[in-house]
């Protein structure tokens, strides 16, 4: 059973950081998506269907903050969580490279879907810039992932998730 009160507090703290700290980390109009990293963390360690609900809520929070239609991020975060849940049994969830790869792949997909939706019907050259913008955002988000996952793993008693504290190899 997921602990919802700590999740809501953590989501609030993350959206505050997303709106105050992350804009200061902007590099050439590219910034990481810390809310998605939180969604990935819950998808890697949480239980179904709580994880899907949590990811959907995080996406909804992003939708409420952005100027997009409500539901775009909520649906893409939820779909990413569903896919991660189905993949996580084949992954070393607590390894930083896994966290980077999973975050990159799904962040790229979400950025492409959201960017394509925003730029529907524009010129092909604009769509080329969409690819690079989505790619760079996914790279930056993935680069932040191990650090935030490390912090979230340290808070595992508070979050209620059963994440290990470090990568352990099997022999």
LODRENKE-890552 format. One line per field, with one value per atom (N, C-alpha, C): x, y, z; residue number from 1. Coordinates in pm, whole numbers, m for minus. Each point is the difference from the previous one (the first is absolute). Last residue first. Example, Ala and Ser with C-alpha at 12.3 -4.5 7.8 and 13.67 -1.06 7.14 Angstrom:
# residues 2
u <- c(1285, 82, m77, 29, m89, 90);
v <- c(m225, 119, 109, m572, 119, 120);
w <- c(708, 6, 73, m7, 0, 0);
nr <- c(2, 2, 2, 1, 1, 1);
***
This chain:
# residues 171
u <- c(2640, 112, m47, m194, m27, 113, m8, 11, m30, m172, 69, 4, m93, 0, 78, m250, 110, m10, m339, 81, 115, m506, 124, 87, m548, 118, 124, m534, 103, 117, m383, 41, 114, m217, m69, 35, 154, m86, m80, 311, m98, m97, 364, m89, m112, 340, m92, m92, 363, m126, m100, 421, 34, m125, m47, 30, 37, m64, m128, 19, 384, m67, m131, 227, 80, m66, m184, m34, 78, 101, m131, m46, 406, 12, m133, 28, 68, 9, m212, m70, 78, 129, m39, m55, 115, 123, m29, m360, 68, 129, m234, m80, 68, 194, 18, m79, m53, 138, 21, m411, 10, 140, m71, m74, 8, 184, 81, m68, m241, 121, 82, m375, m42, 122, 80, m46, m40, 114, 117, m38, m351, 80, 118, m264, m72, 81, 142, 39, m71, m121, 140, 49, m426, m1, 141, m62, m36, 0, 65, 120, m27, m361, 94, 126, m461, 93, 96, m479, 103, 95, m387, m27, 104, m5, m80, m25, 255, 39, m75, m68, 7, 22, 8, m134, m1, 414, m75, m142, 272, 46, m75, m90, m47, 41, 159, m146, m54, 464, m40, m152, 181, 33, m42, m47, m97, 27, 304, m133, m103, 429, 4, m136, 54, m5, 3, 55, m138, m15, 436, m89, m142, 329, 24, m102, m10, m43, 17, 164, m146, m53, 469, m55, m153, 232, 26, m67, m19, m82, 18, 273, m139, m91, 445, m13, m141, 114, m13, m14, m173, 125, m18, m346, 77, 134, m317, m67, 86, 78, 60, m46, m297, 100, 62, m383, 118, 116, m430, 44, 126, m234, 88, 47, m321, 142, 86, m473, 13, 146, m103, m40, 17, 66, 112, m32, m342, 107, 118, m354, m50, 110, 88, 3, m46, m33, 141, 11, m424, 41, 146, m167, m66, 40, 151, 67, m60, m209, 132, 80, m431, m10, 138, m17, m57, m6, 128, 107, m52, m332, 107, 116, m397, m7, 113, m188, 9, m18, 211, m130, 21, 374, m58, m141, 335, m110, m64, 245, 32, m123, m24, 103, 27, m301, m57, 100, 145, m100, m58, 288, 75, m96, m195, 62, 80, m176, m107, 54, 286, m22, m108, 70, 118, m12, m333, m12, 119, 9, m104, m15, 288, 57, m101, m153, 100, 61, m295, m73, 98, 184, m66, m76, 198, 102, m64, m265, 36, 98, m196, m27, 36, 332, m111, m128, 478, m92, m106, 534, m134, m81, 460, m5, m139, 121, 101, m22, m276, m27, 102, 55, m116, m32, 342, 38, m116, m79, 81, 39, m222, m92, 75, 256, m77, m98, 233, 93, m70, m233, 2, 98, m29, m126, m1, 356, 13, m127, 231, m135, 8, 374, m43, m143, 189, 6, m54, 160, m25, 14, 101, m144, m36, 461, m50, m147, 126, 113, m57, m179, m25, 130, m109, 90, m11, m278, 135, 106, m463, 23, 138, m121, 29, 14, m134, 140, 34, m454, 92, 147, m386, m34, 96, 45, m11, m26, m1, 137, m2, m414, 61, 143, m224, m51, 52, 120, 61, m52, m186, 139, 65, m430, m3, 141, m44, m42, m4, 83, 115, m32, m351, 100, 121, m323, m53, 97, 104, 9, m47, m45, 138, 18, m431, 32, 146, m169, m39, 35, 178, m24, m24, m91, 80, m40, m13, m84, 88);
v <- c(m1263, m85, m138, 548, m141, m85, 537, m93, m140, 497, m121, m95, 559, m107, m118, 332, 4, m119, 101, 120, 6, m223, m29, 125, m7, 12, m34, 8, m97, 3, 390, m87, m89, 363, m127, m96, 468, m18, m129, 103, 107, m18, m290, m19, 102, 37, m112, m26, 342, 34, m115, m32, 33, 31, m65, m128, 22, 381, m67, m137, 241, 71, m69, m168, m24, 64, 90, m135, m34, 406, 6, m137, 25, 79, 7, m217, m75, 75, 225, m115, m72, 377, 32, m122, m31, 31, 34, m74, m126, 25, 375, m68, m129, 229, 76, m64, m186, m20, 71, 68, m138, m29, 413, m4, m138, 52, 69, 3, m187, m79, 64, 233, m117, m83, 364, 49, m117, m94, 37, 50, m112, m119, 38, 350, m77, m121, 258, 60, m67, m138, m37, 58, 121, m135, m53, 414, 14, m138, 18, 49, 20, m131, m107, 48, 285, m35, m112, 25, 97, m56, m224, 76, 103, m164, m67, 96, 36, 55, m64, m128, 147, 61, m474, 51, 153, m214, m22, 54, 4, 97, m12, m318, 132, 106, m436, 3, 138, m72, m3, 8, m30, 129, 6, m412, 99, 136, m346, m27, 103, 26, 34, m23, m136, 146, 45, m458, 42, 152, m188, m55, 53, 123, 58, m48, m187, 140, 62, m433, 0, 143, m50, m52, 5, 126, 94, m46, m289, 118, 105, m380, m37, 121, 48, m4, m41, 7, 132, m1, m398, 38, 136, m262, 92, 40, m310, 128, 99, m396, 25, 139, m312, 105, m8, m249, m38, 97, 63, m132, m46, 413, 6, m135, 129, m23, m23, 105, m125, m34, 407, m110, m134, 389, m24, m115, 149, m69, m33, 253, m133, m81, 452, m81, m143, 310, m32, m86, 165, m102, m42, 354, m125, m113, 433, m49, m135, 218, m49, m51, 192, m125, m54, 414, m103, m134, 392, m56, m113, 204, m41, m64, 207, m142, m49, 508, m90, m143, 381, m51, m98, 366, m105, m35, 310, 59, m102, m104, 42, 59, m177, 103, 56, m360, 118, 116, m419, 61, 127, m257, 67, 69, m261, 117, 79, m408, 100, 127, m372, 60, 107, m244, 84, 68, m311, 121, 93, m420, 83, 130, m320, 60, 90, m244, 98, 71, m358, 115, 111, m404, 64, 125, m268, 70, 73, m282, 126, 82, m452, 114, 134, m335, 27, m14, 134, m108, 51, 195, m9, m118, 147, m61, m22, 197, m103, m76, 369, m111, m113, 402, m75, m118, 280, m64, m81, 263, m118, m74, 409, m101, m129, 369, m51, m109, 225, m85, m59, 317, m129, m95, 438, m70, m137, 302, m72, m73, 185, m21, m85, 362, m137, m3, 365, m27, m140, 392, m141, m19, 412, m26, m148, 146, 26, m41, m129, 14, 13, 35, 1, 21, m11, m99, m3, 267, 53, m94, m126, 109, 64, m342, m49, 113, 89, m39, m33, 127, 100, m33, m273, 137, 105, m468, 6, 144, m99, m1, 13, m38, 127, 9, m399, 102, 138, m364, m12, 105, m29, 46, m3, m181, 145, 59, m468, 60, 153, m242, m9, 60, m32, 98, 1, m321, 133, 108, m447, 20, 141, m143, 35, 23, m136, 132, 36, m433, 112, 136, m526, 104, 130, m527, 121, 101, m557, 118, 125);
w <- c(m805, m43, m29, 17, 35, m56, 174, m111, 46, 174, 42, m118, 132, m100, 54, 342, m95, m93, 328, 13, m98, m74, 70, 0, m1, m86, 81, 68, 38, m97, 178, m110, 45, 252, 8, m111, 138, m118, 6, 346, m3, m116, 50, 115, m1, m331, m22, 118, m137, 68, m3, m221, 140, 82, m460, 64, 147, m264, 27, 65, m140, 109, 37, m371, 119, 121, m419, 45, 127, m205, 65, 46, m233, 121, 75, m429, 107, 132, m389, 60, 110, m308, 138, 74, m460, 74, 146, m301, 32, 79, m162, 102, 45, m358, 124, 115, m430, 47, 133, m215, 52, 52, m211, 126, 63, m428, 101, 137, m367, 28, 112, m166, 77, 41, m283, 129, 90, m445, 79, 138, m301, 31, 90, m169, 102, 43, m363, 127, 117, m426, 22, 133, m148, 55, 20, m207, 141, 66, m459, 68, 149, m291, 33, 71, 56, m107, 43, 248, m34, m106, 230, m121, m38, 499, m103, m117, 442, m131, m116, 465, 4, m138, 50, 25, m4, m27, m123, 14, 383, m99, m131, 336, 42, m101, m79, m7, 35, 47, m141, m15, 435, m60, m147, 227, 50, m63, m102, m54, 43, 187, m142, m64, 442, m8, m145, 86, 19, 0, m53, m103, 15, 332, m133, m102, 437, 1, m138, 59, 6, m4, 17, m125, m1, 399, m109, m129, 366, 27, m109, m15, m28, 18, 123, m146, m43, 470, m60, m152, 328, m67, m68, 232, 83, m60, m213, 28, 77, m346, 130, 41, m342, 20, 139, m196, m78, 21, 201, 46, m73, m114, 117, 51, m374, m30, 124, 17, m75, m33, 219, 88, m71, m251, 92, 94, m291, m73, 91, 184, m36, m70, 91, 123, m28, m351, 27, 126, m107, m98, 22, 264, 34, m93, m97, 121, 41, m357, m39, 120, 74, m77, m39, 226, 86, m74, m233, 82, 88, m253, m91, 77, 205, m33, m88, 14, 114, m47, m314, 42, 115, m37, m85, 48, 194, m76, m94, 497, m136, m69, 445, 2, m140, 66, 65, 4, m168, m89, 60, 267, m107, m97, 328, 64, m103, m137, 14, 64, m27, m132, 4, 391, m27, m136, 113, 83, m25, m209, m60, 77, 176, m121, m67, 372, 41, m121, m76, 53, 39, m137, m114, 46, 331, m80, m118, 277, 67, m82, m84, m87, 62, 48, m90, 80, 229, m37, m96, 74, 58, m50, m142, 133, 57, m443, 22, 131, m113, m93, 19, 245, 50, m90, m146, 126, 57, m381, m32, 128, 50, m54, m34, 135, 113, m46, m331, 74, 122, m249, m68, 70, 157, 29, m67, m83, 126, 38, m455, 51, 126, m258, 32, 56, m370, 143, 27, m411, 30, 150, m255, 4, 16, 40, m135, m15, 441, m92, m140, 554, m143, m78, 490, m59, m153, 283, 17, m59, 13, m97, 10, 323, m136, m102, 460, m15, m145, 104, 55, m26, m139, m41, 53, 100, m146, m47, 464, m54, m153, 206, 42, m53, m68, m91, 40, 278, m133, m96, 434, 9, m138, 30, 20, 6, m21, m127, 10, 394, m90, m137, 310, 48, m92, m87, m31, 45, 111, m145, m36, 449, m36, m150, 131, 58, m27, m134, m84, 57, 9, 98, m75, m165, m13, 108, m9, 0, 0);
nr <- c(171, 171, 171, 170, 170, 170, 169, 169, 169, 168, 168, 168, 167, 167, 167, 166, 166, 166, 165, 165, 165, 164, 164, 164, 163, 163, 163, 162, 162, 162, 161, 161, 161, 160, 160, 160, 159, 159, 159, 158, 158, 158, 157, 157, 157, 156, 156, 156, 155, 155, 155, 154, 154, 154, 153, 153, 153, 152, 152, 152, 151, 151, 151, 150, 150, 150, 149, 149, 149, 148, 148, 148, 147, 147, 147, 146, 146, 146, 145, 145, 145, 144, 144, 144, 143, 143, 143, 142, 142, 142, 141, 141, 141, 140, 140, 140, 139, 139, 139, 138, 138, 138, 137, 137, 137, 136, 136, 136, 135, 135, 135, 134, 134, 134, 133, 133, 133, 132, 132, 132, 131, 131, 131, 130, 130, 130, 129, 129, 129, 128, 128, 128, 127, 127, 127, 126, 126, 126, 125, 125, 125, 124, 124, 124, 123, 123, 123, 122, 122, 122, 121, 121, 121, 120, 120, 120, 119, 119, 119, 118, 118, 118, 117, 117, 117, 116, 116, 116, 115, 115, 115, 114, 114, 114, 113, 113, 113, 112, 112, 112, 111, 111, 111, 110, 110, 110, 109, 109, 109, 108, 108, 108, 107, 107, 107, 106, 106, 106, 105, 105, 105, 104, 104, 104, 103, 103, 103, 102, 102, 102, 101, 101, 101, 100, 100, 100, 99, 99, 99, 98, 98, 98, 97, 97, 97, 96, 96, 96, 95, 95, 95, 94, 94, 94, 93, 93, 93, 92, 92, 92, 91, 91, 91, 90, 90, 90, 89, 89, 89, 88, 88, 88, 87, 87, 87, 86, 86, 86, 85, 85, 85, 84, 84, 84, 83, 83, 83, 82, 82, 82, 81, 81, 81, 80, 80, 80, 79, 79, 79, 78, 78, 78, 77, 77, 77, 76, 76, 76, 75, 75, 75, 74, 74, 74, 73, 73, 73, 72, 72, 72, 71, 71, 71, 70, 70, 70, 69, 69, 69, 68, 68, 68, 67, 67, 67, 66, 66, 66, 65, 65, 65, 64, 64, 64, 63, 63, 63, 62, 62, 62, 61, 61, 61, 60, 60, 60, 59, 59, 59, 58, 58, 58, 57, 57, 57, 56, 56, 56, 55, 55, 55, 54, 54, 54, 53, 53, 53, 52, 52, 52, 51, 51, 51, 50, 50, 50, 49, 49, 49, 48, 48, 48, 47, 47, 47, 46, 46, 46, 45, 45, 45, 44, 44, 44, 43, 43, 43, 42, 42, 42, 41, 41, 41, 40, 40, 40, 39, 39, 39, 38, 38, 38, 37, 37, 37, 36, 36, 36, 35, 35, 35, 34, 34, 34, 33, 33, 33, 32, 32, 32, 31, 31, 31, 30, 30, 30, 29, 29, 29, 28, 28, 28, 27, 27, 27, 26, 26, 26, 25, 25, 25, 24, 24, 24, 23, 23, 23, 22, 22, 22, 21, 21, 21, 20, 20, 20, 19, 19, 19, 18, 18, 18, 17, 17, 17, 16, 16, 16, 15, 15, 15, 14, 14, 14, 13, 13, 13, 12, 12, 12, 11, 11, 11, 10, 10, 10, 9, 9, 9, 8, 8, 8, 7, 7, 7, 6, 6, 6, 5, 5, 5, 4, 4, 4, 3, 3, 3, 2, 2, 2, 1, 1, 1);
***
